[in-house]
Amino acid sequence: MPARPLSASRPMDIAVAGHPLPSGLACSDDPGVRAWLAELPALVEELLGRWRLVASPPFEPGGSSAWVAPVRDAAGAQRVLKVAWAHDEARDEAAGMTAWQGRGAAQVHRSEQRGQTAALLLDRVRPGTPLAELLDWPQRDEIIAAVARRLWAPPRELVDAAAADGFRPLAQMCAWWADSAQARAGAGLSPLPPDLVTHGLELFRSLPQQWGGEAVLLATDLHPGNVLAAEGEEGTGRRWVLIDPKPYVGDPHYDLLQHMFNDPDRLRARPVEFADRMAGLAGLDPVRLRRWLLARCVQESGGLDAAAEAAMALHGAGVC
């Protein structure tokens, strides 16, 4: 989902593995995260001991629901330890990362989930610079589309049947988000006309159900902040590595939307052209992607100004 602003509430003053919390986590405004943080120092110390790791200071500013730090294992290899509050959206992160080994996801060495905590031990990606800090937007479009096409495959081509059946359908997430958006609109928090809200949220619920193509494993949070630059094998140039997916199964058109939301200026100014460009790069149907974009913009209206503006522009252009 689009990044939320840092909380204005008092930062949590907690040390983990001898280091202060990264600012993104310290300022999280989620009540569940803030309660979980009280347990985090003991959780990390237990993992460091059991997995025989030595931690360095965590990455800054970090995210709002995970402690992520460079570590060394018992053999001296450089890794990354991610200890996260296991919120519902990210429930299958480790399973998705494991399914996508060899398709562009960072290598997973160990993972486990216990209660509200998910832990992953990953390769340290070098240089690890996010795509969001590299290249211009048109080039980022090309990279995101190329990464997405490598990821998209039916779950049963990636993992065994039991594991494949464990991934949730995209329709489940869309219904959940549509219910939340309807509640916001009912509270007067959407700037859009009521009839457009009704249409957009019905579309957001129905599009995943109407997909007649192949259902593939989706990252759903694919954007330039979650794709890192890595050195190619034997110095053969740059490659791109996925981190932080929130896997669901369904229509691949959906997977291009978060990238578009991370460019709000283009989203509000040229949403139809933006959708058509991404569909062309990814080999998908531009008409269907425009409809998905309208639905998602309606769902996000009230939380992101560009979403409401883009929804009005798409509706005015005849997208329905």
C-alpha positions in Angstrom: 0.0 0.0 0.0 1.1 3.6 -0.3 3.5 4.7 2.3 1.9 6.4 5.3 3.4 9.5 7.0 5.3 9.0 10.2 3.3 9.3 13.3 3.4 12.5 15.3 3.2 10.4 18.5 6.2 10.0 20.7 8.9 7.8 19.3 9.5 4.5 21.1 12.7 4.6 23.2 13.8 1.0 22.9 17.2 -0.5 22.2 17.4 -3.7 20.2 20.7 -5.7 20.0 22.4 -2.7 21.6 21.2 -0.2 19.0 18.3 2.4 19.0 15.2 1.6 16.9 15.4 2.9 13.3 13.3 6.0 13.0 10.6 4.4 10.8 9.8 1.8 13.4 10.3 4.1 16.4 7.6 6.4 15.0 5.1 3.8 13.9 1.6 4.9 14.8 0.0 1.4 14.6 -1.2 0.3 18.0 -0.4 -3.4 17.2 3.1 -2.5 16.2 3.7 -0.4 19.3 2.5 -3.2 21.6 4.7 -5.7 19.7 7.8 -3.5 20.1 7.9 -4.2 23.8 8.7 -7.8 23.0 11.1 -7.1 20.1 14.4 -6.8 22.1 14.0 -10.3 23.6 12.8 -11.7 20.2 15.8 -10.4 18.4 18.3 -11.6 21.1 16.8 -15.1 21.0 17.0 -15.3 17.2 20.6 -13.9 17.1 21.6 -16.6 19.6 19.8 -19.5 18.0 20.8 -18.6 14.5 24.3 -17.7 15.6 24.3 -14.2 14.2 26.0 -10.9 15.1 24.0 -7.8 14.3 25.1 -4.4 13.1 23.0 -1.2 13.5 19.6 -1.6 11.7 19.0 0.1 8.3 17.7 3.7 8.5 15.0 4.9 8.3 13.6 1.4 7.9 9.9 0.5 7.7 7.1 1.0 10.1 6.5 -2.7 11.1 9.8 -4.5 10.9 13.3 -4.4 12.4 15.8 -5.0 9.6 19.6 -5.1 10.1 22.8 -6.4 8.5 24.2 -9.4 10.3 27.0 -11.9 10.0 26.5 -15.6 10.4 28.7 -18.1 12.1 30.8 -18.6 8.9 31.2 -14.8 8.6 28.8 -14.4 5.6 27.0 -11.2 5.3 23.2 -11.5 5.6 20.1 -9.5 6.5 17.9 -10.3 9.4 14.3 -9.1 9.2 12.1 -9.4 12.3 8.6 -8.2 11.5 5.2 -7.8 13.1 3.2 -10.4 11.2 0.3 -8.2 10.0 -2.2 -9.9 7.8 -1.2 -8.3 4.5 2.4 -9.6 4.8 1.4 -13.1 6.2 2.9 -15.0 3.2 6.1 -12.9 2.6 8.5 -15.8 3.4 6.5 -18.3 1.4 6.4 -16.0 -1.6 10.1 -15.1 -1.4 10.9 -18.9 -1.2 8.6 -19.6 -4.2 10.4 -16.9 -6.2 14.0 -18.2 -5.7 15.7 -18.0 -9.0 13.1 -15.6 -10.4 14.4 -12.4 -8.8 13.6 -12.5 -5.1 16.4 -12.1 -2.6 17.7 -15.4 -1.4 16.1 -16.8 1.7 18.3 -18.8 4.1 16.0 -19.3 7.0 12.5 -18.2 8.0 9.9 -18.9 10.7 6.7 -17.4 12.1 5.7 -17.6 15.7 2.6 -15.8 16.9 2.8 -12.1 15.9 6.4 -12.4 14.7 7.9 -13.3 11.3 11.6 -13.7 10.9 13.6 -14.0 7.7 17.4 -14.4 7.1 18.2 -13.1 3.7 21.2 -12.6 1.5 22.8 -9.1 1.8 22.1 -7.5 -1.6 25.0 -5.4 -2.8 25.0 -2.5 -3.4 21.3 -2.8 -2.4 20.3 0.7 -3.7 16.5 0.9 -4.2 15.3 1.4 -7.7 13.5 4.5 -6.3 16.9 6.2 -6.0 18.1 5.2 -9.4 17.2 5.9 -13.0 14.4 8.1 -14.2 10.7 7.2 -14.1 10.4 5.9 -17.6 13.3 3.6 -17.0 11.8 2.5 -13.7 8.7 1.6 -15.5 10.7 -0.8 -17.7 12.4 -2.4 -14.7 9.2 -2.9 -12.7 7.5 -4.5 -15.7 10.4 -6.8 -16.4 10.6 -7.9 -12.7 6.9 -8.5 -12.6 7.0 -10.7 -15.7 9.7 -12.8 -14.1 7.6 -13.3 -11.0 4.3 -14.1 -12.6 3.7 -17.9 -12.7 0.9 -20.2 -11.4 1.8 -21.1 -7.7 1.8 -24.8 -8.6 4.7 -24.2 -11.0 6.7 -22.7 -8.2 6.0 -24.8 -5.2 4.3 -28.1 -4.3 0.5 -28.3 -4.2 0.1 -28.0 -0.5 2.2 -24.8 -0.4 0.5 -23.4 -3.5 -2.9 -23.9 -1.9 -1.8 -21.8 1.1 -1.6 -18.6 -0.8 -4.7 -16.4 -0.6 -6.8 -15.2 -3.6 -6.5 -11.6 -4.6 -10.3 -11.3 -4.3 -10.0 -11.8 -0.5 -7.7 -8.8 -0.2 -9.8 -6.6 -2.5 -13.0 -7.3 -0.6 -11.2 -6.4 2.7 -9.9 -3.2 1.3 -13.2 -2.3 -0.3 -15.0 -2.7 3.0 -12.5 -0.4 4.7 -12.9 2.2 1.9 -16.7 2.0 2.1 -16.5 2.7 5.8 -14.2 5.7 5.2 -16.6 7.0 2.5 -19.6 6.5 4.9 -17.8 8.7 7.4 -17.5 11.4 4.8 -13.7 10.9 4.2 -13.9 10.4 0.5 -13.8 13.5 -1.8 -15.4 11.6 -4.6 -19.1 11.7 -5.7 -21.1 8.9 -4.0 -22.1 7.3 -7.3 -18.4 7.1 -8.3 -17.5 5.6 -4.9 -20.2 3.0 -5.3 -19.2 2.1 -8.8 -15.4 2.1 -8.1 -15.7 -0.2 -5.0 -18.0 -2.6 -6.8 -15.5 -2.7 -9.6 -12.7 -3.3 -7.1 -14.6 -6.3 -5.7 -15.6 -7.7 -9.0 -12.5 -7.4 -11.2 -10.5 -10.2 -9.4 -13.6 -12.5 -9.6 -14.0 -11.8 -13.4 -10.4 -12.6 -14.3 -10.6 -15.5 -16.8 -6.9 -15.7 -17.5 -4.2 -17.6 -15.6 -4.0 -16.9 -11.9 -0.4 -16.1 -11.0 1.4 -15.4 -7.8 1.5 -11.7 -7.2 3.8 -9.5 -5.2 1.0 -6.8 -4.7 3.5 -4.3 -3.2 5.8 -4.1 -6.3 7.3 -0.6 -6.5 10.7 1.1 -6.9 11.3 1.0 -3.1 11.0 -2.7 -3.0 13.4 -3.5 -5.9 17.1 -3.3 -5.1 20.1 -3.1 -7.4 22.5 -6.0 -7.1 25.7 -6.9 -8.8 25.4 -9.4 -11.7 27.2 -12.7 -11.6 30.9 -12.4 -12.0 30.6 -8.7 -12.4 28.3 -9.0 -15.5 26.4 -5.8 -14.7 23.3 -4.9 -12.7 20.4 -7.1 -11.8 17.3 -6.4 -9.8 16.1 -8.1 -6.7 12.7 -8.1 -5.1 12.1 -7.6 -1.4 9.0 -7.2 0.9 6.3 -8.8 -1.2 2.8 -9.3 0.1 1.8 -12.4 -1.9 -1.7 -13.2 -3.2 -2.9 -15.2 -6.3 -4.8 -13.7 -9.1 -4.9 -11.3 -12.0 -1.5 -9.9 -13.0 -2.9 -6.5 -14.0 -3.2 -5.7 -10.3 0.5 -6.0 -9.7 1.3 -2.9 -11.7 -0.8 -0.5 -9.6 1.5 0.1 -6.6 4.3 1.2 -8.9 1.9 3.7 -10.4 0.8 5.0 -7.0 4.5 5.7 -6.2 4.5 8.3 -9.0 1.6 10.5 -7.8 2.4 13.4 -10.2 2.1 11.3 -13.3 -0.8 9.4 -11.8 -2.9 12.6 -11.4 -1.7 14.2 -14.6 -1.8 11.4 -17.1 -3.5 8.3 -15.6 -4.7 6.8 -18.9 -1.4 7.2 -20.6 0.4 5.8 -17.6 -1.8 2.8 -17.5 -1.4 2.2 -21.2 2.4 2.4 -21.0 2.6 -0.1 -18.1 0.2 -2.5 -19.8 2.3 -2.4 -23.0 5.6 -3.0 -21.1 4.0 -5.9 -19.2 2.2 -7.5 -22.2 -1.2 -6.9 -20.6 -4.6 -5.5 -21.7 -4.6 -1.7 -21.4 -8.4 -1.5 -21.1 -8.4 -3.8 -18.2 -5.5 -2.1 -16.5 -7.3 1.3 -16.8 -10.4 -0.3 -15.0 -8.2 -1.7 -12.3 -6.6 1.7 -11.9 -9.9 3.5 -11.6 -11.1 0.9 -9.0 -7.9 1.3 -6.9 -7.9 5.1 -7.1 -11.5 5.1 -5.8 -10.4 2.7 -3.0 -7.5 4.9 -2.1 -9.4 8.2 -2.3 -9.4 10.1 1.0 -6.0 8.8 1.8 -4.0 10.0 -1.2 -4.9 13.3 -3.0 -3.5 12.0 -6.3 -5.8 9.0 -6.2 -9.0 11.0 -6.1 -7.8 13.3 -8.9 -6.8 10.3 -11.0 -10.2 8.7 -10.4 -12.0 11.8 -11.6 -9.7 12.0 -14.7 -10.2 8.3 -15.6 -14.0 8.5 -15.1 -14.0 11.7 -17.3 -12.1 9.8 -20.0 -14.8 7.1 -20.1 -13.1 4.4 -18.1 -15.8 2.4 -16.3 
